Amino acid sequence: MYDKDLFLEKVKENNIYLGIELGSTRIKAIAIDNRAKIISNGIYEWKSKFENGYWTYDFDLLTKGLQSSFKNLKENIFKDYGYKISNFKAIGISAMMHGLLAFDKNMNLLTPFRTWRNTNTDKASLFLSELYEYNIPHRWSFAHFYEAILNKENFVKDVDYICTLSSYIHYLLTGKKVVGIGDASGIFPVDDSLNYNKDFLKKQMI
């Protein structure tokens, strides 16, 4: 266990950070210090399900899982250190990359979350890889979205925004649409400027 006196020192210095991780089987809330040493954690278990031909998660559990893991973290910190934590210096969010989350202009989810486990994007992956002369894996968000376009899925016409799970959690917490470079590179190819590849964006895809 993390040293109690050191913990209280980090509280006074405002040097405690919150990490949120949405993994394949667990949602975790983790408190660390400024040297990335783990202070405590909270856990909520969830699992994917195969529904209508896709691996997905029950999004009704998303908010519940975040709240439960954070509550569990706070309870563990109080149990171990006798302190009711309420502030963190910063928050970091990590989650399963790739897959597809598609929203309309009002940020309503248009189709159940298609996770990275779904590889039924053969047509899109092959076509885009040949078009760009660049490997577009089956799991990438753009491959999922383009496969839906090729299949003439009804939700496509209403899509205003697509993102990864971690960027959606960021939106829920802040109201801002932000995608980190790691996740962005699994949505669509990026170039040396760390922006989406402009030459690829100009290609005629239909």
Backbone as a printed PyTorch tensor [residue, N CA C, xyz], in Angstrom:
tensor([[[  0.8340,  -1.2010,   0.0000],
         [  0.0000,   0.0000,   0.0000],
         [  0.8710,   1.2540,   0.0000]],

        [[  0.3850,   2.2900,  -0.6300],
         [  1.0770,   3.5830,  -0.6790],
         [  1.2080,   4.1530,   0.7380]],

        [[  2.3350,   4.7970,   1.0150],
         [  2.5740,   5.3470,   2.3540],
         [  1.5590,   6.4410,   2.6950]],

        [[  0.9410,   6.3230,   3.8690],
         [ -0.1190,   7.2630,   4.2580],
         [  0.4000,   8.6890,   4.4040]],

        [[  1.5580,   8.8700,   5.0390],
         [  2.1170,  10.2160,   5.2120],
         [  2.4600,  10.8340,   3.8540]],

        [[  2.9820,  10.0020,   2.9520],
         [  3.3060,  10.4980,   1.6120],
         [  2.0410,  10.8870,   0.8660]],

        [[  0.9810,  10.0930,   1.0480],
         [ -0.3030,  10.4180,   0.4260],
         [ -0.7950,  11.7960,   0.8770]],

        [[ -0.7720,  12.0470,   2.1680],
         [ -1.2440,  13.3330,   2.6990],
         [ -0.3680,  14.4810,   2.2050]],

        [[  0.9080,  14.1900,   2.0100],
         [  1.8170,  15.2040,   1.4600],
         [  1.4280,  15.5310,   0.0170]],

        [[  1.1100,  14.4950,  -0.7590],
         [  0.7070,  14.7120,  -2.1500],
         [ -0.6240,  15.4660,  -2.2260]],

        [[ -1.5220,  15.2230,  -1.2550],
         [ -2.7770,  15.9650,  -1.2020],
         [ -2.4960,  17.4520,  -1.0140]],

        [[ -1.6110,  17.7850,  -0.0730],
         [ -1.2730,  19.1870,   0.1980],
         [ -0.6120,  19.8510,  -1.0110]],

        [[  0.1850,  19.0680,  -1.7410],
         [  0.8840,  19.6000,  -2.9240],
         [ -0.0230,  19.6500,  -4.1540]],

        [[ -1.2310,  19.0990,  -4.0480],
         [ -2.1210,  18.9450,  -5.1970],
         [ -1.4300,  18.1550,  -6.3040]],

        [[ -0.8650,  17.0280,  -5.9140],
         [ -0.1270,  16.1840,  -6.8520],
         [ -0.7190,  14.7870,  -6.9580]],

        [[ -2.0470,  14.7180,  -7.0230],
         [ -2.7310,  13.4390,  -7.2380],
         [ -3.5470,  13.5260,  -8.5230]],

        [[ -3.4160,  12.5090,  -9.3400],
         [ -4.0260,  12.4960, -10.6640],
         [ -5.0080,  11.3260, -10.7650]],

        [[ -6.0070,  11.4970, -11.6210],
         [ -7.0080,  10.4590, -11.8380],
         [ -6.8830,   9.8830, -13.2410]],

        [[ -6.7550,   8.5700, -13.3160],
         [ -6.7670,   7.8890, -14.6080],
         [ -8.0280,   7.0610, -14.7440]],

        [[ -8.6830,   7.1620, -15.8870],
         [ -9.8830,   6.3750, -16.1700],
         [ -9.5600,   5.4470, -17.3410]],

        [[ -9.7590,   4.1690, -17.1290],
         [ -9.4790,   3.1940, -18.1770],
         [-10.7080,   2.3310, -18.4240]],

        [[-11.1370,   2.2960, -19.6670],
         [-12.2440,   1.4180, -20.0570],
         [-11.6640,   0.2810, -20.8800]],

        [[-11.4340,  -0.8390, -20.2150],
         [-10.8650,  -1.9870, -20.8820],
         [-11.9370,  -2.9540, -21.3590]],

        [[-11.5050,  -4.0790, -21.8650],
         [-12.4420,  -5.0470, -22.4280],
         [-13.3190,  -5.6920, -21.3650]],

        [[-12.7980,  -5.8190, -20.1330],
         [-13.5460,  -6.4980, -19.0790],
         [-13.7850,  -5.6430, -17.8420]],

        [[-13.0790,  -4.5140, -17.7270],
         [-13.2150,  -3.6860, -16.5330],
         [-13.1560,  -2.2050, -16.8640]],

        [[-13.8790,  -1.4230, -16.0790],
         [-13.7200,   0.0230, -16.0680],
         [-12.9860,   0.3570, -14.7750]],

        [[-11.8550,   1.0360, -14.8940],
         [-11.0370,   1.3310, -13.7200],
         [-10.8950,   2.8380, -13.5090]],

        [[-10.9010,   3.2360, -12.2500],
         [-10.5340,   4.5870, -11.8460],
         [ -9.2950,   4.4360, -10.9710]],

        [[ -8.2130,   5.0770, -11.3550],
         [ -6.9290,   4.8770, -10.6950],
         [ -6.3630,   6.2200, -10.2460]],

        [[ -5.9610,   6.3050,  -8.9760],
         [ -5.3070,   7.4960,  -8.4510],
         [ -3.8000,   7.2560,  -8.4370]],

        [[ -3.0490,   8.2000,  -9.0060],
         [ -1.5850,   8.0980,  -9.0160],
         [ -0.9840,   9.4030,  -8.5320]],

        [[  0.3100,   9.3480,  -8.1470],
         [  0.9890,  10.5840,  -7.7700],
         [  1.7370,  11.1540,  -8.9630]],

        [[  2.5070,  12.2030,  -8.7390],
         [  3.2000,  12.8750,  -9.8440],
         [  4.3840,  12.0780, -10.3800]],

        [[  4.6920,  10.9480,  -9.7580],
         [  5.7290,  10.0450, -10.2690],
         [  5.1130,   8.7710, -10.8540]],

        [[  3.8100,   8.8240, -11.0810],
         [  3.0540,   7.7170, -11.6860],
         [  3.0120,   6.4740, -10.8020]],

        [[  3.1560,   6.6480,  -9.4890],
         [  3.0060,   5.5320,  -8.5580],
         [  1.5360,   5.4100,  -8.1560]],

        [[  1.0320,   4.1790,  -8.1840],
         [ -0.3840,   3.9490,  -7.9070],
         [ -0.6850,   4.1280,  -6.4170]],

        [[ -1.7080,   4.9450,  -6.1460],
         [ -2.1590,   5.1860,  -4.7790],
         [ -3.3100,   4.2500,  -4.4420]],

        [[ -4.2840,   4.1560,  -5.3420],
         [ -5.4480,   3.3010,  -5.1180],
         [ -6.2110,   3.1690,  -6.4270]],

        [[ -7.1760,   2.2590,  -6.4390],
         [ -8.0020,   2.1260,  -7.6350],
         [ -9.4100,   1.7030,  -7.2780]],

        [[-10.2930,   1.8520,  -8.2390],
         [-11.6710,   1.3980,  -8.1210],
         [-12.0390,   0.6690,  -9.3900]],

        [[-12.8460,  -0.3630,  -9.2850],
         [-13.1060,  -1.2430, -10.4280],
         [-14.5930,  -1.5130, -10.5980]],

        [[-15.0160,  -1.5400, -11.8530],
         [-16.3690,  -1.9770, -12.2140],
         [-16.2240,  -2.9590, -13.3680]],

        [[-16.7880,  -4.1340, -13.2440],
         [-16.6590,  -5.1510, -14.2840],
         [-17.8020,  -5.0520, -15.2940]],

        [[-17.4320,  -5.1480, -16.5680],
         [-18.4220,  -5.2200, -17.6310],
         [-17.8820,  -6.1290, -18.7260]],

        [[-18.6940,  -6.5110, -19.6610],
         [-18.2240,  -7.3790, -20.7350],
         [-19.0100,  -7.1030, -22.0070]],

        [[-18.3860,  -7.4300, -23.1080],
         [-19.0250,  -7.2250, -24.4100],
         [-20.0610,  -8.3070, -24.6560]],

        [[-20.9150,  -8.0440, -25.6270],
         [-21.9160,  -9.0340, -26.0360],
         [-22.0120,  -9.0200, -27.5550]],

        [[-22.3770, -10.1690, -28.1240],
         [-22.5260, -10.2880, -29.5690],
         [-23.9950, -10.1280, -29.9050]],

        [[-24.3170,  -9.0510, -30.6060],
         [-25.7210,  -8.7110, -30.8460],
         [-25.9080,  -8.1990, -32.2670]],

        [[-26.8480,  -8.7790, -32.9850],
         [-27.1490,  -8.3680, -34.3680],
         [-25.9090,  -8.3700, -35.2600]],

        [[-25.0330,  -9.3420, -35.0350],
         [-23.8630,  -9.5060, -35.8860],
         [-22.6510,  -8.6900, -35.4870]],

        [[-22.7110,  -7.9940, -34.3430],
         [-21.5990,  -7.1420, -33.9170],
         [-21.2790,  -7.3440, -32.4380]],

        [[-19.9850,  -7.2520, -32.1140],
         [-19.5790,  -7.1760, -30.7290],
         [-19.8030,  -5.7500, -30.2420]],

        [[-20.4820,  -5.6240, -29.1090],
         [-20.8280,  -4.3030, -28.6010],
         [-20.8760,  -4.3290, -27.0760]],

        [[-21.1440,  -3.1850, -26.4830],
         [-21.3340,  -3.0750, -25.0380],
         [-22.6650,  -2.3950, -24.7680]],

        [[-23.2490,  -2.7300, -23.6510],
         [-24.4880,  -2.0940, -23.2270],
         [-24.1580,  -0.6860, -22.7370]],

        [[-24.5270,   0.3160, -23.5050],
         [-24.1610,   1.6860, -23.1510],
         [-24.9130,   2.1980, -21.9290]],

        [[-25.9610,   1.5000, -21.5310],
         [-26.6300,   1.8690, -20.2840],
         [-25.6980,   1.6560, -19.0920]],

        [[-24.6940,   0.7880, -19.2770],
         [-23.7430,   0.5070, -18.2060],
         [-22.5600,   1.4710, -18.1970]],

        [[-22.4410,   2.2790, -19.2400],
         [-21.2720,   3.1440, -19.3590],
         [-21.2000,   4.1630, -18.2260]],

        [[-22.2500,   4.9550, -18.0660],
         [-22.2650,   5.9520, -16.9970],
         [-22.2330,   5.2770, -15.6300]],

        [[-23.0000,   4.1920, -15.4960],
         [-23.0130,   3.4600, -14.2320],
         [-21.6210,   2.9410, -13.8960]],

        [[-20.9320,   2.4160, -14.8870],
         [-19.5930,   1.8840, -14.6590],
         [-18.5940,   2.9520, -14.2670]],

        [[-18.6600,   4.1070, -14.9270],
         [-17.7680,   5.2170, -14.5770],
         [-18.0270,   5.6870, -13.1550]],

        [[-19.2930,   5.8780, -12.8190],
         [-19.6550,   6.3380, -11.4830],
         [-19.2760,   5.3200, -10.4200]],

        [[-19.5250,   4.0490, -10.7030],
         [-19.2500,   2.9950,  -9.7250],
         [-17.7520,   2.8390,  -9.4790]],

        [[-16.9500,   2.8660, -10.5380],
         [-15.5070,   2.7200, -10.3590],
         [-14.9260,   3.9100,  -9.5990]],

        [[-15.4390,   5.1150,  -9.8750],
         [-14.9570,   6.3030,  -9.1680],
         [-15.3810,   6.2610,  -7.7000]],

        [[-16.6120,   5.8390,  -7.4520],
         [-17.0810,   5.7050,  -6.0710],
         [-16.2410,   4.6800,  -5.3220]],

        [[-15.9400,   3.5640,  -5.9700],
         [-15.1200,   2.5280,  -5.3680],
         [-13.7170,   3.0500,  -5.0430]],

        [[-13.1670,   3.8600,  -5.9540],
         [-11.8540,   4.4810,  -5.7240],
         [-11.8880,   5.3650,  -4.4810]],

        [[-12.8960,   6.2310,  -4.3830],
         [-12.9980,   7.1340,  -3.2370],
         [-13.1530,   6.3490,  -1.9370]],

        [[-13.9350,   5.2870,  -1.9740],
         [-14.1220,   4.4520,  -0.7840],
         [-12.8100,   3.7880,  -0.3600]],

        [[-12.0420,   3.3100,  -1.3320],
         [-10.7740,   2.6550,  -1.0300],
         [ -9.7530,   3.6380,  -0.4680]],

        [[ -9.7560,   4.8540,  -1.0170],
         [ -8.8430,   5.8710,  -0.4970],
         [ -9.2020,   6.2310,   0.9440]],

        [[-10.4770,   6.3540,   1.2330],
         [-10.8890,   6.6800,   2.6000],
         [-10.5440,   5.5340,   3.5540]],

        [[-10.7580,   4.3110,   3.0840],
         [-10.4690,   3.1420,   3.9240],
         [ -8.9740,   3.0540,   4.2330]],

        [[ -8.1370,   3.3160,   3.2420],
         [ -6.6920,   3.1350,   3.4100],
         [ -5.9920,   4.3500,   4.0170]],

        [[ -6.5210,   5.5510,   3.7480],
         [ -5.8020,   6.7570,   4.1670],
         [ -6.6140,   7.6930,   5.0530]],

        [[ -7.9060,   7.3640,   5.2550],
         [ -8.7390,   8.1940,   6.1140],
         [ -8.9940,   9.5790,   5.5600]],

        [[ -9.0480,   9.6910,   4.2190],
         [ -9.2160,  11.0100,   3.5870],
         [-10.2940,  10.9240,   2.5120]],

        [[-11.2230,  11.8670,   2.5320],
         [-12.2710,  11.9300,   1.5150],
         [-11.7850,  12.7990,   0.3590]],

        [[-11.3120,  12.1450,  -0.6840],
         [-10.7400,  12.8910,  -1.7990],
         [-11.8290,  13.4780,  -2.6880]],

        [[-11.6170,  14.7050,  -3.1310],
         [-12.5970,  15.3670,  -4.0030],
         [-11.9380,  16.0930,  -5.1760]],

        [[-10.6290,  16.2920,  -5.1120],
         [ -9.9360,  17.0300,  -6.1650],
         [ -8.7710,  16.2320,  -6.7360]],

        [[ -8.5690,  16.3830,  -8.0420],
         [ -7.4180,  15.8030,  -8.7100],
         [ -6.7820,  16.8900,  -9.5760]],

        [[ -5.4730,  16.8150,  -9.7100],
         [ -4.7830,  17.8450, -10.4900],
         [ -5.1270,  17.7570, -11.9720]],

        [[ -5.2780,  16.5460, -12.4420],
         [ -5.6210,  16.3310, -13.8580],
         [ -6.2520,  14.9540, -14.0110]],

        [[ -6.9250,  14.7620, -15.1600],
         [ -7.5750,  13.4920, -15.4650],
         [ -7.0790,  12.9930, -16.8210]],

        [[ -6.7590,  11.7120, -16.8870],
         [ -6.4000,  11.0880, -18.1530],
         [ -7.3800,   9.9690, -18.4610]],

        [[ -7.7090,   9.8040, -19.7330],
         [ -8.7050,   8.8090, -20.1350],
         [ -8.1030,   7.8690, -21.1700]],

        [[ -8.2390,   6.5900, -20.9290],
         [ -7.7910,   5.5670, -21.8720],
         [ -8.9340,   4.5890, -22.0860]],

        [[ -9.0540,   4.1040, -23.3030],
         [-10.1360,   3.1530, -23.5780],
         [ -9.7680,   2.3220, -24.7980]],

        [[-10.6070,   1.3430, -25.0830],
         [-10.4010,   0.5180, -26.2640],
         [-10.3650,   1.3900, -27.5170]],

        [[ -9.2820,   1.2620, -28.2650],
         [ -9.1660,   2.0450, -29.4950],
         [-10.0120,   1.4320, -30.6120]],

        [[-10.1020,   2.1760, -31.7030],
         [-10.7310,   1.6930, -32.9270],
         [-12.2430,   1.4860, -32.7540]],

        [[-12.8140,   0.6650, -33.6180],
         [-14.2590,   0.4860, -33.5780],
         [-14.9840,   1.7320, -34.0490]],

        [[-16.2960,   1.7450, -33.8570],
         [-17.1010,   2.8620, -34.3680],
         [-18.1180,   3.3350, -33.3470]],

        [[-18.0640,   4.6220, -33.0760],
         [-19.1140,   5.3410, -32.3680],
         [-19.5740,   6.4480, -33.3020]],

        [[-20.8240,   6.4130, -33.7080],
         [-21.3530,   7.3730, -34.6780],
         [-22.5110,   8.1480, -34.0610]],

        [[-22.4800,   9.4860, -34.2150],
         [-23.4650,  10.3570, -33.5820],
         [-24.0750,  11.3190, -34.5970]],

        [[-25.2970,  11.7480, -34.3040],
         [-25.9130,  12.7880, -35.1300],
         [-25.4960,  14.1610, -34.5980]],

        [[-26.0590,  15.2330, -35.1420],
         [-25.6450,  16.5860, -34.7640],
         [-25.9720,  16.9240, -33.3220]],

        [[-26.8640,  16.1680, -32.7120],
         [-27.2160,  16.3790, -31.3070],
         [-26.5080,  15.4030, -30.3790]],

        [[-25.5050,  14.7020, -30.9020],
         [-24.7150,  13.7180, -30.1620],
         [-25.5730,  12.5690, -29.6420]],

        [[-26.5660,  12.1880, -30.4280],
         [-27.3270,  10.9710, -30.1490],
         [-26.6260,   9.8070, -30.8530]],

        [[-26.4240,   8.7100, -30.1400],
         [-25.7750,   7.5360, -30.7130],
         [-26.6960,   6.9120, -31.7610]],

        [[-26.1540,   6.7200, -32.9720],
         [-26.9850,   6.2790, -34.0910],
         [-27.0430,   4.7660, -34.2570]],

        [[-26.0220,   4.0860, -33.8020],
         [-25.9840,   2.6260, -33.9020],
         [-25.1670,   2.1130, -32.7300]],

        [[-25.4620,   0.9420, -32.2090],
         [-24.6790,   0.4460, -31.0650],
         [-23.1750,   0.4560, -31.3360]],

        [[-22.4070,   0.7460, -30.3060],
         [-20.9520,   0.7870, -30.3720],
         [-20.4120,  -0.4830, -31.0190]],

        [[-19.6370,  -0.3120, -32.0990],
         [-19.0020,  -1.4510, -32.7670],
         [-17.5420,  -1.4840, -32.3110]],

        [[-17.1750,  -2.5020, -31.5520],
         [-15.8700,  -2.5180, -30.9130],
         [-14.7740,  -2.9610, -31.8780]],

        [[-13.5430,  -2.8800, -31.3950],
         [-12.3720,  -3.2900, -32.1690],
         [-12.4080,  -4.7810, -32.5120]],

        [[-13.2190,  -5.5480, -31.7890],
         [-13.2760,  -6.9880, -32.0430],
         [-13.9790,  -7.3220, -33.3620]],

        [[-14.7380,  -6.3850, -33.8930],
         [-15.4650,  -6.6350, -35.1370],
         [-14.5170,  -6.5170, -36.3290]],

        [[-14.4520,  -7.5710, -37.1030],
         [-13.5700,  -7.5760, -38.2770],
         [-14.3530,  -7.7850, -39.5680]],

        [[-15.6540,  -7.5170, -39.5280],
         [-16.4870,  -7.7070, -40.7270],
         [-16.4630,  -6.4540, -41.6010]],

        [[-15.2390,  -5.9960, -41.8960],
         [-15.0630,  -4.7880, -42.7110],
         [-14.1640,  -5.0920, -43.9060]],

        [[-14.2940,  -6.2930, -44.4450],
         [-13.4040,  -6.7370, -45.5230],
         [-13.4280,  -5.8100, -46.7340]],

        [[-14.6310,  -5.4720, -47.1890],
         [-14.7490,  -4.6640, -48.4060],
         [-14.0960,  -3.2930, -48.2150]],

        [[-14.3890,  -2.6580, -47.0930],
         [-13.8640,  -1.3210, -46.8480],
         [-12.3460,  -1.3550, -46.6610]],

        [[-11.8560,  -2.2930, -45.8710],
         [-10.4240,  -2.3810, -45.6070],
         [ -9.6320,  -2.5960, -46.8940]],

        [[-10.1000,  -3.5080, -47.7330],
         [ -9.4140,  -3.7930, -48.9910],
         [ -9.4670,  -2.5940, -49.9310]],

        [[-10.6530,  -2.0040, -50.0950],
         [-10.8070,  -0.8750, -51.0120],
         [ -9.9620,   0.3180, -50.5720]],

        [[-10.0270,   0.6720, -49.2960],
         [ -9.3010,   1.8420, -48.8060],
         [ -7.7940,   1.6230, -48.8330]],

        [[ -7.3540,   0.4060, -48.5330],
         [ -5.9230,   0.1060, -48.5740],
         [ -5.3880,   0.2590, -49.9940]],

        [[ -6.1720,  -0.1760, -50.9750],
         [ -5.7510,  -0.0370, -52.3730],
         [ -5.8300,   1.4160, -52.8260]],

        [[ -6.8690,   2.1090, -52.4060],
         [ -7.0570,   3.5070, -52.7970],
         [ -5.9130,   4.3850, -52.3070]],

        [[ -5.5370,   4.2020, -51.0480],
         [ -4.5030,   5.0450, -50.4400],
         [ -3.0980,   4.4710, -50.5910]],

        [[ -3.0080,   3.1970, -51.0350],
         [ -1.7240,   2.4990, -51.0360],
         [ -1.1140,   2.5800, -49.6380]],

        [[ -1.9740,   2.2720, -48.6760],
         [ -1.6240,   2.4170, -47.2550],
         [ -2.5150,   1.4390, -46.4870]],

        [[ -1.9350,   0.6900, -45.5730],
         [ -2.7140,  -0.3360, -44.8900],
         [ -3.7830,   0.2690, -43.9820]],

        [[ -5.0370,  -0.0460, -44.2660],
         [ -6.1680,   0.3650, -43.4210],
         [ -6.7210,  -0.9060, -42.7670]],

        [[ -6.3810,  -1.1700, -41.5070],
         [ -6.8250,  -2.4120, -40.8530],
         [ -8.3350,  -2.4920, -40.6960]],

        [[ -8.8090,  -3.7040, -40.5560],
         [-10.2420,  -3.9490, -40.3930],
         [-10.8220,  -3.1970, -39.1950]],

        [[-10.0540,  -3.0680, -38.1330],
         [-10.5940,  -2.5290, -36.8760],
         [-10.6800,  -1.0110, -36.8430]],

        [[-10.0400,  -0.3210, -37.8030],
         [-10.0160,   1.1390, -37.7600],
         [-11.4210,   1.7230, -37.8840]],

        [[-11.6320,   2.8460, -37.2320],
         [-12.9540,   3.4860, -37.2210],
         [-13.4320,   3.8150, -38.6270]],

        [[-12.5160,   4.3280, -39.4570],
         [-12.9210,   4.7110, -40.8040],
         [-13.3050,   3.4970, -41.6330]],

        [[-12.6400,   2.3700, -41.4110],
         [-13.0160,   1.1410, -42.1190],
         [-14.4290,   0.7190, -41.7250]],

        [[-14.7390,   0.8090, -40.4320],
         [-16.0920,   0.4790, -39.9740],
         [-17.1250,   1.4100, -40.6070]],

        [[-16.8060,   2.6980, -40.6230],
         [-17.7540,   3.6670, -41.1560],
         [-17.9320,   3.4900, -42.6670]],

        [[-16.8230,   3.2660, -43.3800],
         [-16.9350,   3.1220, -44.8290],
         [-17.6480,   1.8230, -45.2070]],

        [[-17.4620,   0.7830, -44.3870],
         [-18.2020,  -0.4620, -44.6290],
         [-19.7030,  -0.2170, -44.5040]],

        [[-20.0850,   0.6170, -43.5240],
         [-21.5030,   0.9540, -43.3580],
         [-22.0160,   1.7410, -44.5630]],

        [[-21.1610,   2.5910, -45.1240],
         [-21.5350,   3.3400, -46.3330],
         [-21.7430,   2.3760, -47.4980]],

        [[-20.8010,   1.4530, -47.6860],
         [-20.9040,   0.4880, -48.7730],
         [-22.1420,  -0.3900, -48.6370]],

        [[-22.4990,  -0.6920, -47.3920],
         [-23.6690,  -1.5370, -47.1410],
         [-24.9760,  -0.7540, -47.1050]],

        [[-24.8680,   0.5630, -47.3480],
         [-26.0460,   1.4360, -47.3840],
         [-26.8820,   1.3320, -46.0920]],

        [[-26.1750,   1.3360, -44.9700],
         [-26.8760,   1.2720, -43.6860],
         [-27.6110,   2.5860, -43.4370]],

        [[-28.7830,   2.4960, -42.8870],
         [-29.6900,   3.6290, -42.7730],
         [-29.1380,   4.7720, -41.9180]],

        [[-28.3440,   4.4540, -40.8950],
         [-27.8860,   5.4940, -39.9820],
         [-26.8740,   6.4490, -40.6090]],

        [[-26.2320,   6.0180, -41.6970],
         [-25.1230,   6.7820, -42.2870],
         [-25.5350,   8.2020, -42.6520]],

        [[-26.7400,   8.3640, -43.1670],
         [-27.1900,   9.6770, -43.6430],
         [-27.2710,  10.7110, -42.5170]],

        [[-27.3400,  10.2650, -41.2900],
         [-27.4980,  11.1770, -40.1610],
         [-26.2050,  11.4150, -39.3910]],

        [[-25.1160,  10.8130, -39.8420],
         [-23.8580,  10.9180, -39.0890],
         [-23.2800,  12.3280, -39.1900]],

        [[-22.9670,  12.8840, -38.0260],
         [-22.3180,  14.1890, -37.9510],
         [-20.9220,  14.0920, -37.3520]],

        [[-20.6930,  13.0390, -36.5560],
         [-19.4350,  12.9340, -35.8140],
         [-19.1710,  11.4700, -35.4870]],

        [[-17.9280,  11.0320, -35.7040],
         [-17.5230,   9.7110, -35.2490],
         [-16.2940,   9.8710, -34.3610]],

        [[-16.1450,   8.9650, -33.4050],
         [-15.0050,   9.0580, -32.4990],
         [-14.7460,   7.7110, -31.8470]],

        [[-13.7390,   7.6730, -30.9990],
         [-13.4100,   6.4800, -30.2250],
         [-14.0640,   6.5860, -28.8510]],

        [[-13.9790,   5.5000, -28.0950],
         [-14.6200,   5.4660, -26.7820],
         [-14.0040,   6.4770, -25.8210]],

        [[-12.6830,   6.6060, -25.8080],
         [-12.0530,   7.5440, -24.8720],
         [-12.4320,   8.9880, -25.1930]],

        [[-12.5240,   9.3290, -26.4730],
         [-12.9030,  10.7000, -26.8240],
         [-14.3720,  10.9640, -26.4960]],

        [[-15.1930,   9.9230, -26.5390],
         [-16.5910,  10.0950, -26.1330],
         [-16.6890,  10.3340, -24.6220]],

        [[-15.8890,   9.6060, -23.8300],
         [-15.8640,   9.8430, -22.3860],
         [-15.3910,  11.2610, -22.1060]],

        [[-14.4010,  11.7140, -22.8480],
         [-13.9310,  13.0980, -22.7080],
         [-15.0740,  14.0780, -22.9710]],

        [[-15.8620,  13.7860, -24.0030],
         [-17.0010,  14.6480, -24.3110],
         [-18.0280,  14.6470, -23.1790]],

        [[-18.3080,  13.4710, -22.6160],
         [-19.2710,  13.3920, -21.5210],
         [-18.8220,  14.2210, -20.3210]],

        [[-17.5170,  14.2250, -20.0560],
         [-16.9880,  14.9080, -18.8830],
         [-16.7930,  16.4020, -19.1010]],

        [[-16.5130,  16.8140, -20.3330],
         [-16.1410,  18.2200, -20.5810],
         [-17.0420,  18.9470, -21.5710]],

        [[-17.8090,  18.1890, -22.3720],
         [-18.6080,  18.8280, -23.4140],
         [-17.7950,  19.2010, -24.6380]],

        [[-16.5180,  18.7920, -24.6890],
         [-15.6340,  19.1460, -25.8010],
         [-15.3080,  17.9060, -26.6370]],

        [[-15.2950,  18.0860, -27.9520],
         [-14.9700,  16.9960, -28.8720],
         [-13.4620,  17.0120, -29.1380]],

        [[-12.7530,  16.1380, -28.4610],
         [-11.2950,  16.0790, -28.5430],
         [-10.8740,  14.6340, -28.7570]],

        [[ -9.9170,  14.4420, -29.6560],
         [ -9.3770,  13.1000, -29.9030],
         [ -7.8610,  13.1700, -29.7750]],

        [[ -7.2860,  12.3480, -28.8890],
         [ -5.8310,  12.2870, -28.7570],
         [ -5.1980,  11.6840, -29.9950]],

        [[ -3.9120,  11.9760, -30.2010],
         [ -3.2560,  11.5420, -31.4320],
         [ -3.2080,  10.0200, -31.5410]],

        [[ -3.0920,   9.3250, -30.4100],
         [ -3.0820,   7.8590, -30.4650],
         [ -4.3740,   7.3100, -31.0210]],

        [[ -5.4930,   7.8200, -30.5110],
         [ -6.7930,   7.3730, -31.0090],
         [ -7.0480,   7.8790, -32.4240]],

        [[ -6.6430,   9.1130, -32.6950],
         [ -6.8710,   9.6880, -34.0330],
         [ -6.2130,   8.8470, -35.1080]],

        [[ -5.0270,   8.3100, -34.8110],
         [ -4.3100,   7.5070, -35.7980],
         [ -4.9630,   6.1540, -36.0280]],

        [[ -5.9390,   5.7890, -35.1870],
         [ -6.7040,   4.5730, -35.4060],
         [ -8.0870,   4.8500, -35.9580]],

        [[ -8.3590,   6.1130, -36.2330],
         [ -9.6050,   6.5020, -36.8960],
         [ -9.3670,   6.6530, -38.3900]],

        [[ -8.3170,   7.4440, -38.7290],
         [ -7.9810,   7.7430, -40.1230],
         [ -6.4840,   8.0550, -40.1540]],

        [[ -5.7830,   7.7530, -41.2390],
         [ -4.3380,   7.9970, -41.2660],
         [ -3.9720,   9.4510, -40.9790]],

        [[ -2.9160,   9.6380, -40.1850],
         [ -2.3950,  10.9780, -39.9010],
         [ -1.0730,  11.1480, -40.6390]],

        [[ -0.6660,  12.4100, -40.8520],
         [  0.6010,  12.6800, -41.5310],
         [  1.6330,  13.2140, -40.5370]],

        [[  2.7590,  13.6990, -41.0430],
         [  3.8470,  14.1510, -40.1780],
         [  3.4770,  15.3690, -39.3450]],

        [[  2.4530,  16.1020, -39.7680],
         [  2.0160,  17.2720, -39.0140],
         [  1.0680,  16.8940, -37.8760]],

        [[  0.8110,  15.5910, -37.7420],
         [ -0.1070,  15.0470, -36.7220],
         [ -1.5460,  15.4920, -36.9630]],

        [[ -1.8640,  15.7870, -38.2050],
         [ -3.2400,  16.0320, -38.6380],
         [ -3.6550,  14.8870, -39.5570]],

        [[ -4.9650,  14.7700, -39.7840],
         [ -5.4100,  13.7470, -40.7300],
         [ -4.7980,  14.0190, -42.1060]],

        [[ -4.3940,  12.9700, -42.7880],
         [ -3.6870,  13.0780, -44.0530],
         [ -4.5530,  13.7950, -45.0980]],

        [[ -4.1310,  14.9930, -45.4620],
         [ -4.9330,  15.8340, -46.3720],
         [ -5.0220,  15.2280, -47.7690]],

        [[ -3.9510,  14.5940, -48.2250],
         [ -3.9870,  13.9760, -49.5550],
         [ -4.9870,  12.8320, -49.5980]],

        [[ -5.0430,  12.0580, -48.5330],
         [ -5.9910,  10.9630, -48.4790],
         [ -7.4320,  11.4970, -48.4310]],

        [[ -7.6130,  12.5810, -47.7100],
         [ -8.9630,  13.1570, -47.5770],
         [ -9.4900,  13.6440, -48.9270]],

        [[ -8.5930,  13.9980, -49.8360],
         [ -8.9970,  14.5170, -51.1490],
         [ -9.3850,  13.3910, -52.1100]],

        [[ -9.0250,  12.1590, -51.7800],
         [ -9.3000,  11.0370, -52.6850],
         [-10.8040,  10.8180, -52.8450]],

        [[-11.2110,  10.5240, -54.0480],
         [-12.6040,  10.2150, -54.3340],
         [-12.8910,   8.7870, -53.9050]],

        [[-13.7990,   8.6220, -52.9430],
         [-14.0140,   7.2920, -52.3790],
         [-15.2880,   6.6140, -52.8900]],

        [[-16.1530,   7.3490, -53.5440],
         [-17.4210,   6.7440, -54.0210],
         [-17.5810,   7.0110, -55.5050]]])
